[in-house]
């Protein structure tokens, strides 16, 4: 039997690619997951919601990838939309003047996406839109770094000025003393994009997910990140929870979206101090958030809605305003890997207690980054793979 369903190509492999595929398949889309040869796509192939896999050249090999994409689209005339799951996928589709409007791209415009991914530019836009923004310096060398630290004062946060880059494997590092500053290792990519320096501002990260149309927010969902996989709280979320939508943060997001004339889905992030409730704009991501399973389980099917919007069928949906708060989301595998990495730094009792907390969070969470009872095989495959790697590592040590 020939499958005549509208098809969606999901580009770039992330844990939340499963949520995208599941959400689209449930509204009767045929989902195609684009993967590279060296990716761990075998876990995703086991999902009942992934209709097929397309193996393509690496996204950073722009010419080869784009040629392969064009050929694949000719072979698959039912592909109606391309859903970029991450920044690399976004970049692979930029600057293609020969790209026609079929299939549609589920993303904001290229110029707006570039503004969002450039942290310096997005901070300046946020400042002009009236959002609370920390003092920010843009530096290109060690001398400018020292001058910026002297002006701002220790402690400071240092981060790459463009999304997708890391300092020692981290999105952001904190410098709290002159000694740490003297030991700071200058990243290789700085000559291309520079660094952002800000005062260190501690608090919970709030993810303000949205769908917008021509500068107007038409759906808003807010969650709080309770724990990440990094010891300084700047890494990927492993525990988050749905919270009541903040009127002031929604107002800020609406102002930012209006200034950008943004259309499509995205996520604005704020750091909020729990003691004072003071907040600071962190960044805006022009893509779906990694914790998108949380709004999905609460009735906010952002992957499907954004595709329907791109296909100009968003009127098929009623945009809900309310959702249940206090619902937990967890990425158990990420939490366990972070726990494993910290074993040597803690006592046996603390490690045991922390492991228990991770298991309790797993059992009490309604939303999971990869696991779903109706689609368990991808997650089980991931755990088997990690366990196999751990056994091999132990045997090699011995």
Secondary structure in CASP SS format (residue, H / E / C, confidence):
PFRMAT SS
TARGET T0000
AUTHOR 0000-0000-0000
METHOD secondary structure of the structure
MODEL  1
X C 1.00
X C 1.00
X C 1.00
X C 1.00
X C 1.00
X C 1.00
X E 1.00
X E 1.00
X E 1.00
X E 1.00
X E 1.00
X C 1.00
X C 1.00
X C 1.00
X C 1.00
X C 1.00
X H 1.00
X H 1.00
X H 1.00
X H 1.00
X H 1.00
X H 1.00
X H 1.00
X H 1.00
X H 1.00
X C 1.00
X C 1.00
X C 1.00
X C 1.00
X E 1.00
X E 1.00
X E 1.00
X E 1.00
X E 1.00
X E 1.00
X C 1.00
X C 1.00
X C 1.00
X C 1.00
X C 1.00
X H 1.00
X H 1.00
X H 1.00
X H 1.00
X H 1.00
X C 1.00
X C 1.00
X C 1.00
X C 1.00
X C 1.00
X C 1.00
X E 1.00
X E 1.00
X E 1.00
X E 1.00
X C 1.00
X C 1.00
X C 1.00
X C 1.00
X C 1.00
X C 1.00
X H 1.00
X H 1.00
X H 1.00
X H 1.00
X H 1.00
X H 1.00
X H 1.00
X H 1.00
X H 1.00
X H 1.00
X H 1.00
X H 1.00
X H 1.00
X H 1.00
X C 1.00
X C 1.00
X C 1.00
X E 1.00
X E 1.00
X E 1.00
X E 1.00
X E 1.00
X E 1.00
X C 1.00
X C 1.00
X H 1.00
X H 1.00
X H 1.00
X H 1.00
X H 1.00
X H 1.00
X C 1.00
X C 1.00
X C 1.00
X C 1.00
X C 1.00
X C 1.00
X C 1.00
X C 1.00
X C 1.00
X C 1.00
X C 1.00
X E 1.00
X E 1.00
X C 1.00
X C 1.00
X C 1.00
X C 1.00
X H 1.00
X H 1.00
X H 1.00
X H 1.00
X H 1.00
X H 1.00
X H 1.00
X H 1.00
X E 1.00
X H 1.00
X H 1.00
X H 1.00
X H 1.00
X H 1.00
X H 1.00
X H 1.00
X H 1.00
X H 1.00
X H 1.00
X C 1.00
X C 1.00
X C 1.00
X C 1.00
X C 1.00
X C 1.00
X C 1.00
X E 1.00
X E 1.00
X E 1.00
X E 1.00
X C 1.00
X C 1.00
X H 1.00
X H 1.00
X H 1.00
X H 1.00
X H 1.00
X H 1.00
X H 1.00
X H 1.00
X H 1.00
X H 1.00
X H 1.00
X C 1.00
X C 1.00
X C 1.00
X E 1.00
X E 1.00
X E 1.00
X E 1.00
X E 1.00
X C 1.00
X E 1.00
X C 1.00
X C 1.00
X C 1.00
X C 1.00
X E 1.00
X C 1.00
X C 1.00
X E 1.00
X C 1.00
X E 1.00
X E 1.00
X E 1.00
X E 1.00
X C 1.00
X C 1.00
X H 1.00
X H 1.00
X H 1.00
X H 1.00
X H 1.00
X C 1.00
X C 1.00
X C 1.00
X C 1.00
X C 1.00
X C 1.00
X C 1.00
X H 1.00
X H 1.00
X H 1.00
X H 1.00
X C 1.00
X E 1.00
X E 1.00
X E 1.00
X E 1.00
X E 1.00
X C 1.00
X C 1.00
X C 1.00
X C 1.00
X E 1.00
X E 1.00
X E 1.00
X E 1.00
X E 1.00
X E 1.00
X E 1.00
X E 1.00
X E 1.00
X E 1.00
X C 1.00
X C 1.00
X E 1.00
X E 1.00
X E 1.00
X E 1.00
X E 1.00
X E 1.00
X E 1.00
X E 1.00
X E 1.00
X E 1.00
X E 1.00
X E 1.00
X E 1.00
X C 1.00
X C 1.00
X C 1.00
X C 1.00
X C 1.00
X C 1.00
X C 1.00
X C 1.00
X E 1.00
X E 1.00
X E 1.00
X E 1.00
X E 1.00
X E 1.00
X C 1.00
X C 1.00
X C 1.00
X C 1.00
X H 1.00
X H 1.00
X H 1.00
X H 1.00
X H 1.00
X H 1.00
X H 1.00
X H 1.00
X H 1.00
X H 1.00
X H 1.00
X H 1.00
X H 1.00
X H 1.00
X C 1.00
X C 1.00
X C 1.00
X E 1.00
X E 1.00
X E 1.00
X E 1.00
X E 1.00
X E 1.00
X E 1.00
X E 1.00
X E 1.00
X C 1.00
X C 1.00
X C 1.00
X C 1.00
X C 1.00
X C 1.00
X E 1.00
X E 1.00
X E 1.00
X E 1.00
X E 1.00
X E 1.00
X E 1.00
X C 1.00
X C 1.00
X C 1.00
X C 1.00
X C 1.00
X C 1.00
X H 1.00
X H 1.00
X H 1.00
X H 1.00
X H 1.00
X H 1.00
X C 1.00
X C 1.00
X C 1.00
X C 1.00
X H 1.00
X H 1.00
X H 1.00
X H 1.00
X H 1.00
X H 1.00
X H 1.00
X H 1.00
X H 1.00
X C 1.00
X C 1.00
X C 1.00
X H 1.00
X H 1.00
X H 1.00
X C 1.00
X C 1.00
X C 1.00
X C 1.00
X C 1.00
X C 1.00
X C 1.00
X C 1.00
X C 1.00
X C 1.00
X C 1.00
X E 1.00
X E 1.00
X E 1.00
X C 1.00
X H 1.00
X H 1.00
X H 1.00
X H 1.00
X H 1.00
X H 1.00
X H 1.00
X H 1.00
X H 1.00
X H 1.00
X C 1.00
X H 1.00
X H 1.00
X H 1.00
X C 1.00
X C 1.00
X H 1.00
X H 1.00
X H 1.00
X H 1.00
X H 1.00
X H 1.00
X H 1.00
X H 1.00
X H 1.00
X H 1.00
X H 1.00
X H 1.00
X H 1.00
X H 1.00
X H 1.00
X H 1.00
X H 1.00
X C 1.00
X C 1.00
X E 1.00
X E 1.00
X C 1.00
X C 1.00
X C 1.00
X C 1.00
X H 1.00
X H 1.00
X H 1.00
X C 1.00
X H 1.00
X H 1.00
X H 1.00
X H 1.00
X H 1.00
X H 1.00
X H 1.00
X H 1.00
X H 1.00
X H 1.00
X H 1.00
X H 1.00
X H 1.00
X H 1.00
X H 1.00
X H 1.00
X H 1.00
X H 1.00
X H 1.00
X H 1.00
X H 1.00
X C 1.00
END
